[in-house]
Amino acid sequence: MTNSLIVVCILTMIIHTAETLSYSVRFAGVKLNKIAIALSLTGIIVLVSRTANMVQAPLTAKFVDYAKTHDTFPLDNYLRIIMLASSLGTLIAIALFPSFVGLCGRIISRLEIEGSIPKLLTSVTIGQLKNTRKYFRKPRVMLHSFRYLGIPKRFIVMNIFVTAFYTVGVLSSLLAAHLVPALSTTASQASGLINGLATIMLTIFIDPQLGIITHKAIENADSRDQLGKIYVLLMGSRFLGTLLGQLVLLPAAHVIIWLVRLI
């Protein structure tokens, strides 16, 4: 099962790296004042993330099936290692953020010229791929520059909790299925109970505030300069959210067990 765990961890890293790097696409769009084109590019990121998730989910569920016939199998440890992979994927995205802002800016400009994703992809040459090296930047963290960004603390805290719920959504349902074999099928399909709560929080508290911040950056040059730091701060809160997921995993599994018994 070790090989399967490695594959799942790689896919998990891809999912969280791709989702977190969506901030770089938005920031590049704001810098170029082409936010609508930038948002269209996030569809590619969503496609990469969902494709990886389609493969990752059944492979993770396989661990639960294996644990049914092997009492000594450490399912809880496997799930926590997968969550560590999500934290690592988020850290990779934070490190790549400065590089991807420049690269995404170039992609946005090319997309405006070509007019569609297929034409953009077919217009790429080997020479252009080699030139992508010039966009890579070494990440630098200067903590004093994050002091006065005007971001409400509750917004950051909420982003941490939303990320934690999203991180444990599927994994907690699989753990619940393992803990209550009689309701395993119902429990394994109950990840929406956790993800639904995260979606409500995201829709009500996170998305509107992020939209306001982005709009201010488009309208005001000073706010635009701060936007990159704000996105890094949000990515940092996502990382903390994946770590918080380690604490939420077991309680979330028991909440799912309680709810499926009420159904």
N, C-alpha and C positions, 0 to 999 in steps of 0.2 A: 504493500500500500504506500510505501515511501515514494515511489515514482509518481503515483497518482497525486500525492500530497504536493510534490514539487510542481506538477502541472497546474494544479488548482491555485497554488500560491502565485505562480507566474501570471495566470489569467487574472487573479485578483489584483495584482500589482498593475496590470494593464488597465483594468477597469478604473481603478482609483487615480492612476496617473492621467488617463484620458479625461476623466470628469473634472479633475482639479485644473488641468491645463486649459479648460474652457475659459478661465479667467484671462489667460494671455490673449485669446482670440478677441474677447470683448475689449481689453485694454488697447490692443492694436487698432481695433475699429474706432475707438474713441480718439486715439491719437491722430488718425487719418481723417476723422470726422466722417466715417463710413460705417457707422454702427449697424445699419441694416444688412449690409453685405457680410459683416463680421458674424452677425447672428445666424445668417444662413449657413456659414461654415461650421457652426456648432453642430449642425446635423451630421457632419462627418464624424465628429467626436462621439456623438450619441450612437451612431452606427457601430463604431469600433467598440464602444463600451457594451452595447447590447449583444453584439456578436460574441464577445468574450464571455458575457454572462450566460448566453445560451449553452455554451460548452461547460462553463464552470459549475452551473447549478446541478446538472445531473451527476457530475463527477463528485461533487460534495455530498449529494444524497447517497451515493454509493457507500460512503463511510458509515452511514447509519445502517444500511442493510448488512454491511460486514460486521458491525458491532452486535447485531442481533444474534449472530451465530458464533461470535467470539467474545466471551464475557470479559476477557482481560484487555480488550482493545480500548485504548485511551481516547475515546471520541472527544471528550471535553478538551484534551490537550491539542488534538488535531484542529478543532475549530478555533482555538485560541491562536494557534500558529497561523492559520489563514487570516485571522484578524490582524496579526502582526504584519502580514504581507500587505494588507490594506494601508497600514501606517507607513510602511516602507514606500509603497507606491505614491502616497501623498508627499512624502519627503522628496522623492525623485522629481515630482512635478514642481515643487518649490524651487529645487535646484535648477531646473530647466526653464523656469519662468522668464528670466531676462533674455535667454536665447530665443525662446519661442515667441516673445513679443515682436522682435525684429523679423523673425521668419514669417510669422503670421501676417505682419504688415506687408511683406513682399507678396505673399499669397493673395491677400485681399486686393492689392493693386493689379495683379495678373488676372484675377477673377473678373474684375471690372472690365478689363480689356477683352478677355476671351468670351465672357458672357454666360458660361455654364461650367459646371464641374467636369463633365466629360471632356470638353474642349481644353480646359485647364490641364487635366491630367495628360492628355495626348500631346500637349505642347511642350511638356517638360523634356529637356535634353540631358544627356550625361554631364555636359559642361555645367549646366545649371545646378544639378545635384552636387557636383563638386564644389560649386561656389557657396553652398549652404554653410560651409565651414566658417565663413566670415561672420555669420550671424551668432555664433556661439560666444556667450559671455560668461565669465566666471561670476557665480553668485556672491554677493556681498551683503552681509547683515550688519546694519548700524542701528542698534536698538534705540538710541536717542532720537532718531528720526521718526519714530512711531509714537511719540508722546502726545502730540496735539493734532490729531487727525479729525476730531469732531465726530467720532463714531460712538454712539451710545453703547455702554458696557453691556446692557441687556441684549443688544443686537448680536454681539460677539458670543455671549453666553448661549443665546438661543441657537446660534449656528453650530456651536459645539454639541448641544443636545440633539439637534436635528440630524447631524452627521452620525452621532452615536446610534440613534434609532435606525437609520438607514443601514449602518454597518452590520447591525445584529439582526435585522429583519428576517432574512432567510435562514441564517445560522441558528437563531433562537427557535424558530419553528422546527428545524431539523432536530435540535436538541430536545425539544418538547416531545417530538415523535419518538425519540429514543427512551425518554423517561416514562412515557405512558404508552406502551406497545398496543394496548387495546384501542387507543384512539390515534394511532400513528398516522393513518391516512388523513384524518381530519386536521391533526396538528401540523402535518407537513405542508398543508395547503393554507395555513393560517398566517403566513408571513405578512399578508396584507393588513392584519390587525395592527402590527407594529409600524409597517411602512405607511399605512393610512394615517396614523397619528403624526408621523414625520411629515407627510405631505400636507396635512392641514396646517401644521406649524410653519412649514416652508411657504405655503401660499399666503398665509395671513401675516406673518411676522418678517420673513426674510426677503422674499421677492419684491414687495413694495418698497422696502427700505433700500434694497440694492438698486432698484430702478431710479429712485430719487437721487441716490449718490451718483449714478452714471449720468443722469440728466444734468446734474449740476456741473459735472466734469465737461460735458459737451458745451454747456453755455458759458463756462468760466474757465479761463486759462489757468488760474491759480489752483482751482479744484482739479483740473486735469493733471497737473503735476503731482498732486497728492494721490490720485486714483491708483497708481501702481502700488504705492505703499499700502493703501487700503486693501487691495486685492491680495497682497502678500499676507497682510494681517488676517484676512478671511481664510486664506489657505492654511495659515498656522492654526486657526481655530478648527479647521477641518481635521488637521492632524491630531489635535487634542481630542476631538470627537471620536476618532478611531481608537484612541487610547482609552477613553471613557467607556467605549463599547465593551472592553474587557470586563468592566465592573457590571455592566448592564446585561450581559449575555444570560447569565443564570436567572436573575429576576425576571427578565423578559420571557424566558422559557416557561417559568412558573405562571406568569400572567396568561400566556397562551393556553397553558393546561387548564387554568381556572375558567377561561372563557369558552374553550371547546367543550368543557363539561356542562356548561350552561346551555349550550346549543341543543 
